[in-house]
Amino acid sequence: MKIPFSPPYIDDNVIQEVTDALESGWITTGPKVKRLEELVCEYTKVPNALGVNSATSGLMLALKWYGIGAGDEVIIPAYTYAATALAVIHVGATPIMVDVGDDFNIALKSIENAITEKTKAIMPVDFAGWPCDYDAINNLVKNKKELFRASHLNQKKLGRIIVISDAAHAIGAQYKRKYIGITSDITVFSFHAVKNVTTAEGGAVCLNLPEPFNNQEEYAFLRCFSLNGQTKDAFTKSKAGGWRYDIIYPGMKINLPDLLAAVGVAQLPLYFSTILGQRKSIFRFYQDYFSTNPWAILPPFQNSDKISSCHLYALRIKDVTEAQRDTIIDKISKAGVAVNVHFQPLPLLSLFKSYGYKIEDYPNAYNNYKAEISLPIYPQLTQEELDYIVSTISNAVESTL
Ligand SMILES: Cc1ncc(COP(=O)(O)O)c(C=O)c1O
């Protein structure tokens, strides 16, 4: 049996929406992007959502909007994908990496210890779709107001460290009965090919800014900024007589094309009505199966405050070395099951090593990493395939330990 790790979910509705975009005579940013933004708002209840070409550029946009740059510090977990740190580096600021907890997410105490007068933002990551402790993080930034030094109009208006969630994995996850998106100031989703909802490449920047901000006005600014700071998008400019435009900000070119947004327009309603539930059923199947194995550490799924979006099934093996974990993965791969490791903590990667980050400073991140194997989780998996996956994993672990 050959089981891929994460194929996209493409049904007739997706093909129909993409065909519709192709036949409409308009393929870049226009009505499909608008519809996708409306759907994100409708389902997650965020006041405004801006479609962008990736979560990475969405995070950069959010940081730039807050005037973050050289000399500023942004606190991020060491256990994340490189994009979280690179977004900070691209705006000229310094990522301050901190350790995570047993649930893989950024640890509150480590954030608290890392806050200085230079801290402008915290970027929590909802690893695998498991929400961070948003009440605690939002309270922490309010309690640290005294330390905050504003150096930009938006910073003066907010008057504290901003919380920008890297929710690349977390569309559909819930924190205290709210969907992720209205749980921090700004939330960025990814619609990359392997994500729960995809547009092949893409993302959404969700605005949930408190008074005195007007989210609609900030959305209008960001829409313009994401299109080179041009006063008219190409769709408006293409109408007869609409040729004249101006450039009013040093913007970025990070807009989402309609052709890609069409995939998400078809996927999003089905995701919330059906696919999210199917992912949860698979997650539960794995939990039930592995809970009977003494060597398994189960990933977090649900508690009284949180429900995962089940983006990844991050199984960990008790008392395993990194080398043994790698051997287990080799055996699983030889049996035809594609698994993955999320994540190699950033201090293990060459770039971040060259900047001086050391894995010894992040013991929990390392311990999570060395024991972790991400299993396939997507609605196309059949029961026969799921049975094969769990027996393959058990055989590989038990023949190695
Ligand atoms: C935690 C995290 N943040 C950010 C990203 C970047 O997303 P994108 O590929 O849409 O830029 C990813 C992508 O895998 C991710 O896993």
Ligand as a Chemical Component Dictionary entry (heavy atoms), coordinates in Angstrom:
data_LIG
# 
_chem_comp.id                   LIG 
_chem_comp.type                 NON-POLYMER 
_chem_comp.pdbx_formal_charge   0 
_chem_comp.three_letter_code    LIG 
# 
loop_
_chem_comp_atom.comp_id 
_chem_comp_atom.atom_id 
_chem_comp_atom.alt_atom_id 
_chem_comp_atom.type_symbol 
_chem_comp_atom.charge 
_chem_comp_atom.model_Cartn_x 
_chem_comp_atom.model_Cartn_y 
_chem_comp_atom.model_Cartn_z 
_chem_comp_atom.pdbx_ordinal 
LIG C1 C1 C 0 3.663 27.423 11.535 1  
LIG C2 C2 C 0 3.746 27.943 10.129 2  
LIG N1 N1 N 0 3.834 29.264 9.934  3  
LIG C3 C3 C 0 3.881 29.793 8.691  4  
LIG C4 C4 C 0 3.869 28.981 7.581  5  
LIG C5 C5 C 0 3.979 29.601 6.233  6  
LIG O1 O1 O 0 2.844 29.431 5.455  7  
LIG P1 P1 P 0 2.885 29.817 3.900  8  
LIG O2 O2 O 0 3.498 28.645 3.201  9  
LIG O3 O3 O 0 1.449 30.033 3.541  10 
LIG O4 O4 O 0 3.692 31.054 3.769  11 
LIG C6 C6 C 0 3.781 27.605 7.732  12 
LIG C7 C7 C 0 3.770 26.728 6.544  13 
LIG O5 O5 O 0 3.938 25.550 6.567  14 
LIG C8 C8 C 0 3.729 27.058 9.031  15 
LIG O6 O6 O 0 3.683 25.736 9.238  16 
# 
loop_
_chem_comp_bond.comp_id 
_chem_comp_bond.atom_id_1 
_chem_comp_bond.atom_id_2 
_chem_comp_bond.value_order 
_chem_comp_bond.pdbx_ordinal 
LIG C1 C2 SING 1  
LIG C2 N1 SING 2  
LIG C2 C8 DOUB 3  
LIG N1 C3 DOUB 4  
LIG C3 C4 SING 5  
LIG C4 C5 SING 6  
LIG C4 C6 DOUB 7  
LIG C5 O1 SING 8  
LIG O1 P1 SING 9  
LIG P1 O2 DOUB 10 
LIG P1 O3 SING 11 
LIG P1 O4 SING 12 
LIG C6 C7 SING 13 
LIG C6 C8 SING 14 
LIG C7 O5 DOUB 15 
LIG C8 O6 SING 16 
# 
